[in-house]
Amino acid sequence: MNPHTVGARNGWQWIVDGFNIFRRGAVMWIVLTLTLAIMWLATLMIPLLGPLLFNLFSPVFFAGLLIGCRAIEQSEPLELPHLFAGFKSNVSALVSVGGVYLAGTIIIIGIVFAAVGTSPFTMIKPGKAPDAESAMMIMRSMGLALTIAMALYTPLMMAIWFAPALIVFENLGAVDAMKQSFAACLMNMMPFLVYGAVLMVLWIVASIPLLLGLLVLLPVVFCSVYTSYKDIFAARAELPRQDNPLLK
């Protein structure tokens, strides 16, 4: 299924539609988000290997959340097993996407440090404000690092964004899914700019009350990826009932 271009205002609509999916199973969405957060914190206790494994398998968990979105649309209950539904189908393709994301992130970090170095961080002394010249140097270095990171990270995210949905709903391989995802994002830069701008404002607002607003915003973001996928790919995002991973 080929992607098509949608209007800029659709970026806002993805969030609205995502919230509508969230509110139909709000309590369970929060439970799933907390469960995922606890799993992430648990992996941080395993030095080096834990975070790597979580990033590697993150598309599998995300695929399960997308299956949960589809279940709600089909008037089925959202359940905790949805978080792990991605492990029942196309696991190798989903893990391959996670591998690309992990490798890409490591390469980007390496490039940023190669370009900027560690000098900006060594200039920051606890309890001591840097002088004006050092402060300007730190700001320039940080700005350069952020610019390089964004320039490299954006195409990586474009390739990853729709890949889990295309794998789990369209049965595509990892490479084809990432190619389709990148093409879809490239064709829809304007709605994604609107989408990103709105999410940035919502993220700031959600972070104010001790980050508690993120318990709502994060699942809305998960759901908005599903609604943007349906919009751009004009997909029903339905699997035949015999192919439903939860029913196997």
Buried (B, 14 or more C-beta within 10 A) or exposed (E): EEBEEBEBEBBBBBBEBBBBBBEBBBEBBBBBBEBBEEBBEEBEEEEEEBBBBBBBBBBBBBBBBBBBBBBBBEEBEBBEEBBBBBBBBBBEBBBBBBBBBBEBBEEBBEBBEEEBEEEBEEBEEEEEEBEEEBEEBBEEBEEBBEEBBEEBBEEBBBBBBBBBBBBBBBBBBBBBBBBBBBBBBEBBEBBBEBBEEBBEEBBEEBEEEEEEBBBBBBBBBBBBBBBBBBBBBEBEBEBEEEBBBBEE
